[in-house]
Amino acid sequence: MSMKFARLAGDRLGWAELDFPLRPEDIHSLETGNSVQAIPEVKNKLCVAWVCAPPGAGSGGHTTLFRMVQAMEARGHECTLLLYERDSDDVARYEQLIRSNWPAMKARISSATTDTGDFDAVVASSWVTAHVVASRFANTTRPFYFIQDYEPYFYPRGYLYALAAMTYQFGFANIALGEMVANELRTRNGVDPDLVVPFGCDRDVYRTIARPTGGSPRRGVVYYAKQSADRRGYLLAKAALERFHELCPDQEIHIIGDEIRGWTTPVTNHGSMRPAELNLLYNDTIAGLAMSFTNVSLVPGELLAAGNIPVLNADSDVKLDMDSAEVIWAAPHPEELARALAEVVDRSDIDFYAQRAAAGAPIGWAQTQAEVARFIEGRSKEAAPHTFKDTLETEGSSETRWFGHV
């Protein structure tokens, strides 16, 4: 009953409206179209703005985006990070967090709502920021869209789903991270991404560590908990790990990310960990439960690089970007996932499988960084054709879309 009353109270108080991520003036319409202007001059040094939400410490999506920023900086371009929040223009409070967690990135930090400076290119990094770029930077020479996931899947079919889906038809130069995103853009939106780049793994950090002779063997399993994102399967993972404990009560369960409470199973909470600390934990444990119902996360690749065996929920989309033979796929059911983990920890030659896993880990990020940087450079130097209106006649109706071929 308490849950029912909480929902009723939330409905009356309008809690859902508090989560709406855009200001009214930043909601872009496909009917409006985008005005892409001709390039006044060709520059060797570009001024590039990257628009994103304020990051949290350890954010995987921000880490990947910031790698692309660093790649442009390394090639001599000037980068600005434009942070967007619905209810605030004050981004100064995030500066220390960003500088301490991503020290290699030197970009200037400003607000997307107050800084609409003279940029040669602006890169959106989410559906929310795509609306912001389309609404606030309509005269920007080159809008780009770095797409890390198919974000309509973050929501039930409804308003937010529709707002997210329309962004792929804003006429930006779409850069898809991985084949899953590219496939969804083609099949769901009829949009061919302008560039598809592979997932990478930070092989400088995530690697196997030589174990001393007579040292403690790998033991236990690890799980990266993210309770706020249903696509990461927290409730399924909880049920699977509780069942795993029944099957293997002597194997410790390590939780990183969110600190969890109220499980019937004993766990060790580590909270948020820095990459080097994560690598040590991955090297100490045998297997990791990595859940995703949209695009694959960075976790499976990092586990592999550290010689840890990832157990994933079987999903055809996720498999498009995680093809290592060492990954264990199990049906998205607590019993199946628990038994898959149990089979991995019960193997007789743990070190043998750990070395095989590390050998099958993804490559580093250098290829993706170089491809993205070259793409932005190349597109920013091209002459911009005019945006045009393409009317698609459908049975019994007329659907109008805007396409800017950039």
N, C-alpha and C positions, 0 to 999 in steps of 0.2 A: 504493500500500500504506500509506503514512504516514497518509492520510486515513482508511483503514479502521481502522488501529490507534488513531487518535485517537478515533473513534466508539466503539470497544470500550472504551477507557479511560474515556470519558465515561459509558458505561452502567454500568460497574462502580463508578465513584465517585459515581454519582447526581447528575451535573451538572444534569440536567433539573429535579430537585427544587429546586435552588437558585434557579431562575427562577420557581417558583410564587409568585404575588404576594400571596397572602392568608394571614393567620394562621388556624389551624383554627377558632377561636371566631368568626371574622368571615365564615364561609361561611354564607350565609342559605339557607333552604329555602322553596320555595313552599308547602309544607305547614304552615309555621309561621304564616304570615299576618302582617299588620301591624295594630297597634292604634293607630288615629288618634283622638286625643282632641279634644273640642270646644274651641273657642277661648275662653279665659276673658275676654278683652276685645279690643276693636278698637283698634289702635294706629296712629297716624299715622307713627311712627318705628319701623321694624322692625329686629330684630337677626337678620341673615342669615348663616349659615355656609355656606362653599363648600368642599367636600371634594375634594382632588386629590392626585395624586402630586407629590413635589418636582420642580420644573421644572429643565430645563437651559437655559443661556443660548440665546436665540433660538428657543425652542420655539414653533411656530406654534399648537399646540392650547392651550397655556397662555396665549398672547397673546390668543387669541380669548375664552377664558374670562374672563381678567382685564378685558377690555373690558366684559363684562357686570357684573363687580364694580364697576368704575368708574361704570357707569351708575346702579347702585343708590346708590352713595356720593354721586353728583351730585344725587340726589333726596332726600338727607338721611338715608338709612338707615345703620345701623352694620353693617359687614361684618367677618367674621372668616374668615381663610384657615386651614383645617384640613388639614395635610399628613399623608399616610398612607404609612408604610413597614412592610413585614412584620417587619423585624428591628430596628427602632429607634424609640424615642419622642423622640429628640433632634432637634428641628427648628431649633434655634438656628443651626446651621451653614449654613442656607439663607437666613437673613434678609438678609445682605449681598448675595447673588446676586439675590434678588428685588427688593430696594430699588434696586439699581443698574441692573437691566435693565427694570424696570417702575416707574419713579419716580412716575408719576401715580396709582398705586394706593396707598391709605393703609390698607388693611385690616390689622387685627391678625393676627399669625401665631402659630399654635398647633398642637398635635398632635391629630389625630383620635382618638388612642387614650387621651389623658389629659384632654382638654377636652370634656366632654359638657354644656356649660353650657346655660342657659335661652335657647334660640334660638326665634324665631318661625317660621323656615323654615330648612331645610337642603337644599343643592343638591349632588347627586352629579354628577360630571363624567366618569365612566368606569364600565365594568362592575365594576371592582374596588371603586371607591368607592361604587357602588350597593349592593354587599353590605355594606360598612362602615356605610352609613347605615341599611340595613334591620336590621342586627344591633345597632348601638350606639345608634341614635337612634329606637328603636321607638315611643317616646311623643312624638316630635316632632310638633308641630301640623301642619306642612306639609312633606312631603318632595317635592322637585323633582328632575328628572333632565335635565341639559343634555347632549344627545346629538349629538356632532359626527361620528360615523361609526358604521357598523353593525359593531360590534366582534367579533361571532362570526367574521367573515371574516378576522380577524387570525390564525386558527389552523386547523389541519386539523380535520376532524370528530372530536371527542373530548371529554374532560372540560372543558378550558378553553372550548371552543366552547359546550358546554352551560351552563356557569356564566355565560358572557357572555349567551347568548340568554335565559335565564330572567329577567334583570334587568328586561326591558321589561314584565314582568307582575307586578312587585312592588307595583303600585298607586300609584306615584309620578305626579306631574303631569309627563308627558313633553314636553320641548321639543326638537323636531327641527331641527337646522341643515341646511336644504336639502331639496330634494325627493327626493334619493336615499335619505336616511335615512328620510324619511316613507314612501316607497314600500316599503322593505324591512320596516319595522315592520308595515305593513298586510298585505303578501303573505306574509311569513315567520312573523310572530307573531300575526296577527289583531288587532293593536293599532292603534287610531287615535291618532296623537299629539295631545295637547291643544293644541299650538301648533306651527306650522311657520314658521320665520323664514329670510330669505334670507342668502346669503353676502354679505359686504361686502369692501371694499378700502380700505386707509388712503390716501386720495387726498391727504392733506396731505404724505405722504412720497413715495409712488410717483406720479410725474408725468414728463412729458417736459421736458427741459431744452433751452432754445434753444441751437442750435449756432452758434458764431461764424462769420462769413463766412470761407471759406477754411480752416476748421478741419478736423480729421481726421474722416473719415466713420465711420459705424458699421462694425465688423468683428467677425467671430468669433461664436461661440455660447457659451451658458452652460448649465450643468446643476447642479441642486441634488442632491447625493449624500447618500443615507441608507442605508448598507449594512445596518443592523440591521433594517430594516422591509421585508420581501419585497414587501409591497403597493405599495411605491414603485418597484419594478421596477429595482433597481440593476443586476443582471446583464444584463438586456435593454438598459438604457441604455449600459452599458459596451460591449457588442457593437455597438450602433448607432453610437456615437461613434467607435469604432475603424474601422468601415466608412466613416463620414462623412469621416474623415481621409484615407482612400484616395481618396475622390471629390473632396475639397476640401483638399488638403494645405496651402494658403496661409491657411486660416482657423483662427485660434487657438481652442482649446477651453478655456474657463474652468470650473473646478470649485469650487463653494462647498459649505459644509456639512462633510461628512467630508473629511479629507485622504486622498486615495487613492494607492496605490502599486501597482507591478507591471503597469501597462498597457503594451501595445506601442506606444501612441500618445503623443506628447508632449502634456502638459496643463499648465495653470497652476493650481496649488492656491491658493485664497484663504482656505480655512478658514471659520470662523464670522465673519460680517460683520454689522455693525449695519445697520438698515434704510436709513439715509441713504447708507451705502456701497454697499449693494445697488442702490439706485436709480441711483447713478452708473454702476455696472457694467452694469446693464440698459440704460442710455442709450447706453453705448459699444458694445454688441453688437447683432447683428441679430436673432437668434432664440434661443429657450430650449427645451430639452428638459424637459418636465414630465410625469412618469410617475405614474399612480395606477391601482390595480386595485380600490379601494373608493371612498370619497367623494373628490371633487376636493380637492386641497390649495389653500392660499392662493396658491401660486406663479404659476399661470397668470394670475390676475387682476392680480397685481402686475406681471408682465411686460407685460401689455396696457397698463396705466396708464403704464408707462415707454416705450411705443412699441416694445416688443420682441415679436416674433411667437412665440407659444407653439406648439410642436409636441407633440401629446399622442397617447398610445396610444388608438385608437378603442375606446370602451367605452360602452355604452348607459346605464349607471348614471351615469358621470361626466358625460355630456352633459346630464343632467337639470338640472345646476347650472352649466353653462358653455356658454351658447348664443351667444356672440359669433361673428359671421360671419368674424372675422379669425383665429380659431383654426384651425390646420391639424391635421386628424385623420389618423392613419396606422395601418395594421394593426400589432398588437403583434409585429412581426418586425424584426430588425436591419436588413435591406435596405430595407424600406418606410420605417422611421423615418429612416434615413440619407438616403435619396433625398428625403424630404420636407424635411429640413433643407437639403440641397443646393439644392433648388429655391428655397427662401426666400432663401438668401444670394446666389443668382445673379440675383435680380430686378434690373431695370434702375433702378427708382426706389425705392430703399430708404426715403427720407424720406417719400414719399407713403404707403406702407404703414404706416410708423411712426405717422403722424398718424391714419390710419384706425383703427389698433389702439387708440390712446389714447382715441379717441372712443367705442369700444365696450367700454371697461373697466367692471367692476362699479361700483355706487354705493358711497358710503362706508358706515360701520358705524352711523350715527346711527339709521336706521330699525330695524335689528335690536336695537340697545341699548334703544331706547324700547319696542319691543314686548315684549321680555323683562322689562324693569323693570315695565311696567304689568301684565303677566300675573302676576308674583310678588306685586305689591301686591294685585291683585284677588283672587287665590286665597287669599292669607293673611288676608283680611278676611271670607271666606265662612264660614258654619257648616259644620263637618265632619260629613258623614254617617258612619254606622258602616261599617266594612269588612265585607264579606260573602263567604261561600264559594259559588263557582259551580261546580257539578259538571257537567262535559260528558260526556255518554254517547257513547262511540265504539264502533264495531263490535267486540264481543268484549272490551271493557275499559271501565273507568271512569277518566277523567282528571280530576283535581281541581286547580283553580287558585284563587288568591286575587286578588281585584280590589278595590282601594280607590278608589272614585271620588272624586277630590279635585280 
